[in-house]
C-alpha cells in the first residue's frame, strides 16, 4: 500500500491514490494495528510491521491536507512514542501544512518542521 502513496520520481504527489486509500479506510486499519501491544524487546517481526505501518502513514498524508487532517486527530499516538519512526510520521503529517504545525505548538513538531 505504501508504494501507492510514494511521490513519483518527478516529486509529484499521488493525491488520487492517497484519496482512494482514504476512501477505502486503509489508514484506520493501520492506526488500529499501531495500538496492538507487543514486546518491543523480543518481537522483532512485530517491530518491522510497526515500522512499515509508520512508513505507510507518513506517505499516506505526505503533501495531502485532507489526509493530514484525518491523521492529526491521532497525533497523541506518535508524539509520546519517542522513536525515530514516529518522527518520520510527524514530518509527513506536517510537511506543506505549516498552519497545522503552528496550531499544534508542540516543540517536537517545531523541530521536525524546521
ROBA-307036 format. One record per residue (C-alpha): residue in three letters; z, y, x negated. Coordinates in steps of 0.1 Angstrom, whole numbers, plus 5000, padded with zeros to 4 digits. Example, Ala and Ser with C-alpha at 12.3 -4.5 7.8 and 13.67 -1.06 7.14 Angstrom:
% ROBA-307036
Ala507849554877Ser507149894863
This chain:
% ROBA-307036
Unk500050005000Unk500850244971Unk497250234960Unk496150384993Unk498150694986Unk497550744949Unk495351054942Unk491750984932Unk490651014896Unk489551374905Unk493051464916Unk492251474953Unk495051354976Unk494351085001Unk495551265032Unk493651035056Unk495250725041Unk498750885040Unk498350975077Unk497250625086Unk500250465068Unk502550715086Unk501050625119Unk501550255111Unk505250325103Unk504950195067Unk507450445055Unk510150325080Unk509849965067Unk510250085031Unk513150305040Unk514850015057Unk514249805026Unk515850055004Unk519150025023Unk519349645017Unk522349574995Unk521849374963Unk523449304930Unk521949564907Unk523249404875Unk522049054883Unk519049064907Unk516049174886Unk513449084912Unk515049294938Unk515249584913Unk511449554908Unk510949564946Unk513149884948Unk511050044920Unk507849964939Unk509450104972Unk510350424955Unk506850454940Unk505250404974Unk507350674990Unk506650914961Unk502850864966Unk503150855004Unk504451205006Unk502751354975Unk500951674985Unk501151605022Unk503651825040Unk503751615072Unk504951305053Unk507251525031Unk508951645063Unk509451295075Unk511051175043Unk513051485039Unk515351355067Unk516351075044Unk517051285013Unk520551165010Unk519350815001Unk517850954969Unk520051244959Unk523051024953Unk521150734938Unk521350894903Unk518550704887Unk515150794873Unk513250614901Unk514850844927Unk513851144905Unk510251044908Unk510551024945Unk512151374947Unk509251514927Unk506751364951Unk508751494980Unk508851854969Unk505551894950Unk503352164966Unk506052234991Unk508252494974Unk509552625007Unk511252295014Unk512652284979Unk514152634983Unk515552535016Unk517352245001Unk519252454975Unk520152134956Unk520452164918Unk518751824912Unk515751934933Unk515552264914Unk515452074881Unk512851834894Unk510552104907Unk510852344877
